Amino acid sequence: MAETSSNGEGGESRGRRAFLTGAIAGSAAGLVGAASLTAKSGAKESGPAVHTTKRVEWRLASSFPSSLDTIYGAGEVLSEEVSAMTDGAFNIRVYEAGELVPGLQVMDAVQKGSAEIGQTGSYYYIGKNPALVFDTCLPFGFTPRQQNAWLNEGGGLELIQELYSDFGILSFPAGNTGVQMGGWFRDQIDTPEDLKGLKMRIPGLGGKVMDRLGVSVQVLAGGDIYQALERGAIDATEWVGPYDDKKLGFYEVAKNYYYPGWWEPGPSLSFLVNQAAWDTLPATYQGILRAAGQKAAATMQERYDAKNPPALRELLAAGVQLRPFSDEILNASRDASVELLEEEAAADATYARIYDNWKSFRSSSFDWFATGELAYARFAWS
């Protein structure tokens, strides 16, 4: 089971979680009651509503190892909430990466129906459709709150659902890691010239940008990175942030820890659901699954925000060298990112439609956050 997030938290945080859990349970109960009345063909009920007793057993394939309790744990939260809100009638068994399918084949498993639901990052599958990257993140893109706002309120999720419909899949937000770090490097890097010939594990659009800067890019699942770094198959790797990175032990092999992770400033993961399996669910179960997904997504972000700060202090105490990317590297990376995005948009009308929506939302959102939050952060953290 995933580690709970109660250690070191105050009553206020517990109160928020209790409120969220109660709100979700109340919403689910309303859905359950409505479906119960519908099933009785309009008959009036004076007592408590009784939900459907249909038993459902699903398999969830995760792209992540169970040792990463924060990211993998979101799948467990989803499973626990669904089971609790259906009195054990709807059960989802969670499989870690490699247990049911390899970590980078989750979308394939969901599409084929060998897993009814998957937990993964959509940018792992840009080979199937380059626009899937928007479901996770873009270089120099949104922060976590901005990404969530664009997906849930800015029309982003509707655009993403259109992409997944071609594969017989529904996509729902599964949580955000928060801004990521720039990764672990054996040797210090100061200029774009230092990147040329470097062998680095980095997926998604960030990997394509690094490729343009001369990096030899590799995409590896989380459980395979340490060995590749240890035996010299790669010279550098990015993953998430201090808590997960410490668990994976990268600091034992590479001591230079760079920031910021400009390629993933606010990456969101996804629950991918097989459309045919979804269609067999009672409406109550569909509502419960959506509500449980929201709880899982919120829990992931909260856990990372609570666990990363002490983990960073521990890494520094272990001799890790914390280094910022130089402005020269950041400027070269941003220029290459914009060039790549514009090329992708020019080559594909669907990509361009999503990109235009994304750019418009980014512009107004950055204006607002720069006015309020950035000004506050600069003063309060100085």
N, C-alpha and C positions, 0 to 999 in steps of 0.2 A: 504493500500500500504506500501511497505517497505520504511524505512527511507533512504534518499539519503546519499551518502558518501561525499558530498561537504563540510560539515562543517569542518573548520580547515585545509583544504588542499590548497596547493599552485597552481599557474598556471601551473607548470610543470606537476603535477599529472593530472590536467584537460586536459592538452595537450596530455598526454599519452592516456587518455580515449577517447579523440576525435579522435586520430589517430587510435586506435583499432576499434572504432565504424565505422569510415570511411572505414577501411580495410575490415571489415566484410561485410558492406553494399556493397562495391565494388565487393567483391567475390560473394556475393549473386546475385548481378545484372548480373554478368557474367554468372552465372548458369541459371538465368531466361532467359537471352537473347538466350543462346544456346538452351534451351528447346523450346523457342518460334519458333526459326527457324526450329527445328526438327518437331514441330507440323505442320508447314506449308509445310512439305514434300520437303524441300530444296528450297522453293521460296525465292528470294532475297528480303531484306527489306532495304529501304533507311532511314526510320525514326526510332525513338526509339523503342526498343524491348518491347513487352507487355507480361507480365507473364500470366500463366494459371489462369483462373478465378474459378477453382474448389474450392468450399467452404468446409472446414473441421472444425469440432468441436470436440475437444478432452478434456478429463478430466485428470488432473494430481493429483494423490494422494501423499501427502507428509507425511513423518514420523514425521514432526515437527509442533509445534504450531505456529500460525501466530505471537504470541508475540515475538518470536525469529526472529526479522526482518532480521538479518544477514544471518542465515542459511536457514530459510524458504524463505527469500527474493530472493535467487538464483532462485527458481522456478518462482517467479514473473518476474524476469529479463528475463528468458527464454520466458515466455509467451508474455511479452511486445515486445521483439525483433522479435519473430516470427510474431506477428500481424503486426508490423510496416513494416517488409520486404515483407509482402504479401498484403499490403494495406487492412488489416482486413479480408482477405479471409480464413486464417488459424488461428483459435482461440483455445487457450488452457486455460481452466478454472482451477485454482489452488485450491485444497481443502486441508485444514490443517488437521493434525492428528485427527482422530476421527470424522471428518465431513463426509467423504465418507467411509473410513475403519479405524480401529484402526492403530496406528502408526507402529506397528510391523507386520502388515499384508499387507504392500504395495506390496511386491513381489508377493504374492498370488493374489492380485487384478489385477496386470498387467498380470500375467500368464493366469488368467481366462478371461481377456478382459473387466472386469468391470471398469477398468481404462486403457486407452491406454498408459499412461506414468506414472512413479512414480519417486519420489525423496526420496532417502533413503540411508542407509549405508549397503553395502553388507554383512558386518560381522554380521548383525542381523540374517542372514539366514544360518549360518554354519551347522545347523541341517539338511538342505537340501543337502549341499555339503560342507565339511570342507574347501575345497580349495577356496571358495568364499571369505574367509578372505583376500586373497591377493589383492582383488579389493579395499579394504579399507586401511588396514595397518597390520603390524605384530609388536609384542613387540620388542623393541630395533632395529627397522627397519629404514626405510627411513625418512628423513626430507621431508617437502612438495615439495621442488624442485626436490629432488631425486625420490620421488614417482611419480611425474608428468613425469619426464624424463624416468623412467622405463616403465610406462604405455604407453606413447605416442611415445617413440623412442627406447625403449629397448625390445620391443616385448611382454611386459606384457599384453597390452590390447587385442592382438590377442589370447593369452592364456585364458584370462578371457572370451572372446566372445565364445570360444569353450565350456566353462562350462555352460554359459547361454543358449546356443543353445539347450541344453537338456530340457529346460523349455519353449522354444519358445519365448525367450527374447533377445534383444540387450542391451548392457550396454555401456554408455558413461560417461566420467568423468564429475562430476557436481560441482566441487569446493573442496577446501581444507580448513580446519579450521586453519591450522598452528599447531605447536607443542602445545599439550594440557597440562593442569595442572594435578597434581596427585590427586586432589580431596579434599573433605571436610570431616573431621573426628571430631566426638564429642570429643574424647579423644586423647591425644598425643600418637603417636606410635614411638618407638625407635628401636625395634628389630623385627625379624621375629616372635618371640614368641608372640608379642603384636597383631599380625594379627589373631591368632588362635581364632576361634569362632566369629570373627567380621562379622556382617551382612552388606554387601556392594552391592550397585548397580554398576555393571560393566559388559558390554557386550563383545562379541567377544572373541578372543584368550586371551586377558588380563584377562577376567573372568576365563578362564580355568587355567591360571597360578595362579591366586589368590586362586582358589579352591585347588590347590596343596599345597599352603602355609597355608591352614587351614581356609580360609575365606568362609563364607556362602554366595554364590553369588546369586544375583537376577538381572534379566534383566527387566527394566521398561522403558517405553517411557518417553520422556522429560517432558511432562505435568503431569506425575504421581509421579515424584520424590519428590517434596517438601512435599507433604502430608505424604508420607511414612517416610521421614526423621523427620518430625515434630511429628508424633505420635509414633515414636520409632520402626517402622517396620524394619528400617535399621539404622545402626550406622554410615554409611559413604556412600558417593556417589562421583562418578566422572561425569563430563559432558564435557565441552569444555575448556573454559578459562574465564578470568575475566569479559568480557563484557556480555556473555550469563549467566554466573553463578550469576552475580550480578542481572540481570533481574529476574532470577528464585528465588532469595532470600535465597539461601542456607546459606549465612553468618548470617542470623537471627537465625538459629538453631544450626549450627556447626561453631566454630570459628577457627579451625585449618585447614589451607589451605596449602596442600603439593605440592611439585614439585620435579622433572619433571614428566610428564605423560609418563613414559617409555613404556607403552602399546600402546600409540598413538602419536608417535613423528611427524607424518605427515599424518594424516588420510584423505583420499579422499572420498567424497560422490559420488553417482552415479545417473544418469538418466536411469531408466530401461524402455525400450520401447517394447510393445507387437509386436512380429515379424509380425503377420498377419496384424496388423494395419499399421505398417511401410511399408509393401509391397503394400498397397493400395495408398500410397502417390506418387504424381508425383515426378520425380527426382529433380525438382527445390525445392520442399518442403523438401525433404530429406536433400539436401544441406543446406538449410536455417536453418533447425532444428539443424544440426551439428554446423553451425556457431554460432547460438544463444546459444547453449550449451557451446561453448568455451567462449563466452562473459560472460555468467552467472558464469562459473567456475572462471574466472579471477576476476570478481567483488567480489565474496565471499571472496577470499583470501585478496584482497585489503582492504575490509571493516574490516575484523578481525584485520589486521595489523594496521589499523588506530584507531580502537576503543578499543583494549585491553589495551594499555598503560595507557590512562587516567582512565579506569575502575579499573585497579589494584591500582592506587593511591587512588581512592575513597574508595576501600575496606579496604586498610590499614588505612585510616583516620577514618573508621568506627570501628576500633578495631580488625580487622582480624589479626591473628597470622600467618605470612608466614613462613613455615618450609620446609627445604629440607629433602627428604628421606635419611636416613642414608646409608652409604656405605654397611653396613651389609644387609640391606633390599634390596638394589639395586643388590648386588652380588647374593643373594638368588633368587631374581626374575629373573635375567638373566640366572642363571643355570637352573631354572625350565623351562624357555622359550625355551632354546636350547633343553633340554630333550624332551619337548612336540613336538616341530617342527620335530625333528628327528624321533620320534615315529609315527607321522602322515605320514611322508614321507615313512617310512618303510612299512606302512600298505596299501598305495594306490599309484599305479604307476602314475596316473595323478597328484596327489598332489606332488609326488616326482619330476616330470618333471618341474612343475612350480617352486617348491622350489629350484631346481638346477639352473634354470635361474635367479631367484631372488637373490640367494646367490652370484652368479658370478658377477652380476651387482652391488650388495651391496659392495663387496670387492673392486672393482676398483673405485667405486664412493666414498667410504669412504677414500680411499687413496688420491684421488684428493682433496676432501673437507678438509681433515685434513692438507694437504700441504698448501693450499691457504687460505680458509676462516677461518678455526679455528685459525690459527696463527694470522691472522689479528684481529679477534674478541677478542682474549685474550689480545692483546696489546691495541686495541682501546677502549675496554670497561673496562680496568683496572683503 
